Amino acid sequence: MVMFDEDPRVIQWSSEELIVPYRSPKDGMVHRYFPDFVIVVKSSDGSNKVRMIEVKPAKKLVQPIPKKRVTAKFMKEYLEYEVIQSKKRAAEAFCADRGWEYAFITENDLFPKKRNK
């Protein structure tokens, strides 16, 4: 949030104020997804671009693979991964309909020098 406040290109931003409906793989029902951020950025050509941003740990974006057998822990991680993917698909469609951009941001994006340590 500090980065948004200090970046002169960011015209405005909001956090968890927008609702994107998605169908959860947990129960097949439609739920509400509140993306972490929606920002309006002034582009180099002078136009305004809207970006929806979701912040997640990088490990949550990798599909879990069972080791020797399928455990309860694996099933929980897999279902969490599938929920994230369902939200991502819904957000991508939501943004595409509006001409917005959608992006996941991880610690690797925020702190790239720590990635190699």
C-alpha positions as CSV (number, residue, x, y, z in Angstrom):
1,M,0.0,0.0,0.0
2,V,2.9,2.3,0.7
3,M,4.2,1.5,-2.7
4,F,0.9,2.7,-4.2
5,D,0.9,5.8,-2.1
6,E,4.4,6.7,-3.1
7,D,4.2,5.9,-6.9
8,P,3.3,9.0,-8.8
9,R,1.8,6.9,-11.6
10,V,-0.9,5.5,-9.3
11,I,-3.9,7.8,-9.5
12,Q,-6.0,5.8,-7.0
13,W,-6.2,2.4,-5.4
14,S,-8.6,0.4,-3.2
15,S,-8.3,-2.7,-1.2
16,E,-10.9,-5.5,-1.1
17,E,-13.7,-3.3,-2.1
18,L,-14.7,-5.0,-5.4
19,I,-16.7,-8.2,-5.6
20,V,-16.0,-10.8,-8.2
21,P,-18.4,-13.8,-8.2
22,Y,-16.8,-17.2,-8.7
23,R,-17.9,-20.8,-8.5
24,S,-16.1,-22.7,-5.8
25,P,-14.8,-26.2,-6.4
26,K,-15.5,-27.0,-2.8
27,D,-19.2,-26.9,-3.1
28,G,-20.1,-25.9,-6.6
29,M,-21.8,-22.8,-5.3
30,V,-21.2,-19.2,-6.4
31,H,-19.2,-17.2,-3.8
32,R,-17.8,-13.7,-3.6
33,Y,-14.1,-13.0,-4.2
34,F,-12.7,-9.7,-3.0
35,P,-9.4,-9.0,-4.9
36,D,-6.7,-7.6,-2.8
37,F,-6.3,-4.4,-4.9
38,V,-7.7,-2.4,-7.8
39,I,-5.4,0.4,-8.9
40,V,-5.7,3.1,-11.6
41,V,-2.3,3.9,-13.1
42,K,-1.4,6.7,-15.5
43,S,0.3,5.1,-18.5
44,S,3.3,6.7,-20.4
45,D,0.8,7.6,-23.2
46,G,-1.3,9.6,-20.8
47,S,-4.2,7.1,-20.6
48,N,-5.4,5.5,-17.4
49,K,-5.1,1.7,-17.0
50,V,-7.0,-0.3,-14.4
51,R,-5.2,-3.2,-12.8
52,M,-6.7,-5.8,-10.4
53,I,-4.0,-7.3,-8.3
54,E,-4.0,-10.4,-6.1
55,V,-1.1,-11.0,-3.6
56,K,-0.3,-14.6,-2.7
57,P,2.7,-16.5,-1.5
58,A,4.4,-18.1,-4.6
59,K,4.0,-21.6,-3.1
60,K,0.2,-21.2,-3.3
61,L,0.3,-20.8,-7.1
62,V,2.0,-24.2,-7.7
63,Q,-0.3,-27.2,-8.1
64,P,0.4,-29.6,-5.3
65,I,1.5,-33.1,-6.2
66,P,1.0,-36.0,-3.9
67,K,4.1,-37.8,-2.6
68,K,3.6,-41.5,-2.2
69,R,-0.1,-41.4,-1.4
70,V,-2.9,-38.9,-1.2
71,T,-3.2,-37.6,2.3
72,A,-5.6,-35.3,4.0
73,K,-3.0,-32.6,4.0
74,F,-2.5,-33.0,0.3
75,M,-6.3,-32.8,-0.3
76,K,-6.5,-29.6,1.7
77,E,-3.7,-28.0,-0.2
78,Y,-5.1,-29.2,-3.5
79,L,-8.5,-27.8,-2.8
80,E,-7.0,-24.5,-1.7
81,Y,-5.1,-24.4,-5.0
82,E,-8.2,-25.1,-7.0
83,V,-10.1,-22.3,-5.2
84,I,-7.4,-19.9,-6.0
85,Q,-7.5,-21.0,-9.6
86,S,-11.3,-20.6,-9.7
87,K,-11.0,-17.0,-8.4
88,K,-8.2,-16.3,-10.9
89,R,-10.3,-17.5,-13.8
90,A,-13.3,-15.4,-12.7
91,A,-11.1,-12.3,-12.1
92,E,-9.5,-12.7,-15.5
93,A,-12.9,-12.9,-17.2
94,F,-14.1,-9.9,-15.1
95,C,-11.1,-7.9,-16.2
96,A,-11.3,-8.9,-19.8
97,D,-14.9,-7.7,-20.0
98,R,-13.8,-4.3,-18.8
99,G,-10.5,-3.9,-20.6
100,W,-8.6,-4.2,-17.3
101,E,-5.4,-6.0,-16.5
102,Y,-5.2,-8.8,-13.9
103,A,-2.0,-10.0,-12.1
104,F,-0.8,-12.1,-9.3
105,I,2.0,-10.6,-7.2
106,T,4.2,-12.8,-5.0
107,E,7.1,-12.2,-2.6
108,N,9.3,-12.9,-5.7
109,D,7.8,-9.8,-7.4
110,L,7.9,-7.6,-4.2
111,F,11.4,-8.7,-3.1
112,P,13.3,-10.1,-6.1
113,K,16.7,-10.0,-4.5
114,K,15.6,-12.4,-1.7
115,R,14.6,-15.1,-4.3
116,N,18.2,-16.3,-4.8
117,K,19.0,-16.5,-1.1
